[in-house]
């Protein structure tokens, strides 16, 4: 395995194929199942809210897995919080594999010792994804607020790779990570893992915008996006900006079905209804599916739309309207366009700005002080 710098943006043709197949089958191809809200880390950038609401029991989770398998779901991501905060986590993982799902596991790696690494390898997960925020322990541990967390994650990666388990290391692009990406990529390669970098740092699902103080500057965004291959996206009026509620969805620890993990809208609860009933009849999911580029306020007439990877959740939680623009996505679209222009991949005349740009600049100026303060926290 080798390290690669990517984002969560699915290549257009592959994404279209997956979405088309999901529509034909009337079922999502990939479900993310968050089995717990609890986490032993307290990451300052995390989008999740860590509550103590009653979680699905192991028996209830087994029933949900039966329901998903009978519905035709192929891929399943298991995560928390921290997945292994549940004492029955190993049982959940085994139950998912026993039902034939291709399972991806997201974890901090904190609880993966040799015995657990053996069990994960025996079950044949398609990938174990762990967050690593720096090539050095100081910045990583400061972000998680748990001393020794960097060593635990790196040790878990080594254990899993030694057992031929595919490992992905992921990090969001933050205020302090841009200058560290080359070293982080080299570390991932030395571990035999792949590096995945996400340009999005989002508000929490309860609307708390604290994590957005970690967002990178415009120059850092351009520098990162210049590393990406690609070009303008199609983003036609009838296209949807993402695959939420179309090819993917999420399940919360309490059994609520959501369009995606970060979109805090419940389409129905699996303690009360079958999965396919929710998937095919929920007004919430149908509303999200109808959010095409042409139906989005201001996005429908935006000159940088071909460069945008708009997020419904960011638009709703940060800007108040699921059918309106995400100002952060507007900022990233301009940065991506500028990076392509600087590389000579698009004409030098491509300089138009989105209609939201005055608001984008105002928010960016207001957040600079937060970003500067955040940098002082991390060594």
N, C-alpha and C positions, 0 to 999 in steps of 0.2 A: 504494500500500500504506500501511497505517497501523499504528501500534503497538497491540498488545493484550496485556493481562496475562492469561496462561492458566496452567494446570498440565497435567501429562501425563495427567490423568484424562480418558478419552474419555467424551463425553456418553453416558448410559446407553442411549438408544435406538439411537444410531449404533453403539456397541460391541456391543450385542445383535445388530444386523443383520449386522455383520461376522463375529461369532462363529458365527451361524447359517449364514451362507453358507460359512464355512470348514468347518463340520461336514458340510454337504451335499456339498461337493466332496471332502472328505477330504484337504484340503491347506491350509496356512496362506495367508492372503492377503498377508502382509507378513513378509519375512525381513530381519534385520539381519546383515550380513556384515562382520565385523571382520577386515580383511586383514593387519593388523600390530599387534603389541603395542608397537612402538617409538613414542616421542614425544619431541619436542625441548623440550617443556615439562615442568615438575616440579610440577604444581599440588598444593597441600597438601590439597585436599579431594577429589581424584580417587578414584573407586571402583576403578579398574583397577590391576592389577599389571603392571609393564612388564618382561617377561622377554626372553630371547634364544633361546627354543625355536625349532627349525626351522619356518619358515612355509611355507605352501603356495606352490609355484612358480606362475609365470604360466600355464603349461600346465595345472597342477592346478586353478587358479582357473577357467580356461576350461571345464574339464570339469564343475566344480561348477555354473557358470552354465548350462551346457547341461542338466544334471540338473534344476536348479530350474525352468528354462523349460519343459522337457518335463513337469514335475510340475504346472504350472499356476499357479505363483507369479506374482503381478501386480506387487507393489511390493517394491523392494529398497533398503535403506539401506546405503550403503558408508561405512565409518569405520575408525579405528584405535583405540588409539594416535592417532597423527596419520597420516591416510590418505596424505599426500604424502611421508611418510618412505620409502615404497617408490619406487624409481627407475622402476618400471613402473606407477606409479599411473595415469598418463594412459591407458595401454593397458588397464588394468582397467576404468576408467570407460567407455572406448569399447566394450569388449567387452560390458559390461552393457547399454548402450544398443542395441548391434547385435542383441542377443537380445530386444529389445522390452520390457524392464523399465521401469516408471516409477521413476526413480532419484532418491533423496534422498541428498545427500552431507553428511557431518558432518566438519568440519575446523576447525582453528584459524584458517585463512586466512593463516597465516604465509608460505606458499609460493605464494600466488596473485598473480603479477605480471600485466601486461597480456596477455602471450601466453597464459598459462594461463586467464585469465578469458575470452579469446576462444574457447578450446577448450571450456570448460565451457558457454558460451552456445551454441555451435554444436551441442553434443550434446543440449541441451534438458532438463537436469535439472529435476525438478519443484520442488526447493528445495535451496538450500545453507544449512546450519545451522551457525552459528559461536557459540562461547561468548564472551560479553563480561560481565565480572563487576562493572563499575562504569562510571559516566559519566566517571570521571577515570582518568588513566593510573596514578597512584600505587598505589591499592588493587589494581587489576587486575594490574599488573606484580609487585606483592609476592606475590600469590596464585600466579601462574604461575612466579615466580622467574626470569623472563626479561625484562630491561630492553628496552623498546621493543615489547613484545608487543601492548600496547593499540593503538599506532599501526598495527601490521601488520594487526590484525584490522579496524580501522575503515577502513583503506585498501582492504582486500580487499572489504569490504561496498560501498564506493563504486564500485569497479571493476565488480563484478557487477551492482549495481542499474543502473549506466549502460548495461549491456548487456541489460537487461530480464530478468535472472535473478532469480527469487523468492528473497529472502534472509530467513532467520530468525535472530535473535540470541537466545541462550538463557542463562539464569543460574539457578543454584539459589538459593533463599532462604537466606542465610547470616547470621551474626552481624552483619555490617557492611553488608549490602545493603538492609535494610528502609528506612532513611532515604533511600536513594539511588534508590529505585524510580521516583519521579516523574521525576527527572532522566534516569535510564536510559531510561525510556519516551519522553521527549522526544527524546533522542539517537537512538533507533531510528527515530522518526518522521521526524526530520530527514534520516536516511540513506535513507529509503524502505523500511525493513525492518519486520518484525513482531517484537515482543518476547514471549518465552515464559519464564515463571517457574515453576520446579518447587519445590514445598515440601519435597521430600525431599533430604536430604544423607545418604548411606549409608556404611556401613563398606566397606572394600575387599573384593574377592571372596576374598582369603585370610584374612579375619577381622580384619584390622587395623582397630581402631576409631578411629584417629587422625583421620580426616576428620570424625567426628561432633562434634569439638570446635568446628566451625564452625556448628553448628545454632543457629537463632535462639531467643531466649527465648520463653516462652509469650505474653507481651504482643505481641512482634513477630509471632508466628504469627497471633494474633487479628487484629491490624491488617491483615496481608496478606489473610487469608481473608475479612475483611469487604469487600474489594474485589471478590470473586467473586460473580457472579450464580449462582442455583441454589437448591437446597433439599435436603432429605433424599433419600438414594438408596434404591433398593428393597432391595437386599442381602438377599433372601429365602434361606431355608435351602438351596434348590437352586441358587442362583446361585454363580458363581465370583468371587472377589475381583478377578481380573485376567484378561487374555487370554493369558497365557503358556501355551505348549503347546496352545493352543486355536485362536487366529487368528494368532498370531505365534510366531516362534522366532528363534534366533540361531546363527551359525556362527563359531567361533573361528579365529584365524590358522592353527591346526594342523589344522583340518577337523572339530573336534568340534561336534556339534549340541547346543545347550542349549535349555532351555525359554525363556530370555530371556538377555540379555547379562549381567545381574548375578547370575543364579542358577548357581552353579558346579557344575552336575551335567551330566555327559556322557551323552547318550542313545545315542551311537554316533559313529563316525568316517567321514567321507565318502571317506577314502582306502581304506576297506575295504568300505563298503556304499552302496547307492543311497539317495537322500534319502527317497523315499516309503516304502521298507522301514523306515527308522528312524522316520519320522513315524507310521506306522500300527502298528508292532509293538513299539516301545520300552517296556519296563516303567517307565522313568523318566518318560517323557512321560505315560503313562497314569496314573501315580500323581499327577502334578501336576494333570491334568484332573479327578481325583476330589476335589480339595481344595475342596469347596464350603463355604459359610459354616457349614452345619449340621454339617460334619465337622471343624471346627477347634476345638481345645481352648480353652475360655474364650470364644472369639468366638461360639460357638453360643448363649451366654446373656448376651451383652453388651448393655446398654441403649443404648450409643452406636453400635451397629453401623450404623444408617442414615446415619451421618455419616462413616463410615470408608472410607479408600482403602488397605486393607491390602496390603502387598507381601510376597510369598513370600520373596524374596531377603533382605529385611531381617529377617524372622522367623528365617530359617535362620542367616545370618551373624552376627547380633547377639544373638539370643536362643536359638539352639541347636536350634530345632525348626521344620521347615517347616510342620507342622500345628498350630502354636501361635501365640500372639499376637506381634505386633511391638510392643514397648513404645513405640517412637517413633510408630508409626501410631495407637496408643491416645491418645497425647498430642495428635497432630494432630486426631484425631476430636473430642476434647473442645474443642479450640480452634475447630474449624469449627462445632460445635454452639453454642458460646457466641457466635460471631460472628453466626450466623443468629438466635439469640435476641435479641441486642442490636439487630439490625435489625428486629425485630418480625415475622420470617418464620416463627417457630415459637412455641408458647406459652411464657410466662415460667416455667411449671412444669417445663420440660425442664431438669432439673438433675442427673439421675442420673449416676453415675460408673462406669467399667468395673471389673470385678473385679480388674484388674491395677493399679489406681490407686496403691496404696501402693508398688509396685515402680517405677512410672513416676516418682513423686515422689522416691524415693530415687536413681534414676539421674539425674534432672534436677538434683538438688542436687549430686551428685558431679561433674557435668559443668560446673557454673557457673564453677568456677575455671579449667577448660580454656578455656571461651569467653572469659573475661576476659583470659586470657593471650593468646589469639588476637587479640583486638582491639588489643593493644599492638603487634602485628607490623605491622599495616596502617596507613598514614598516613591 
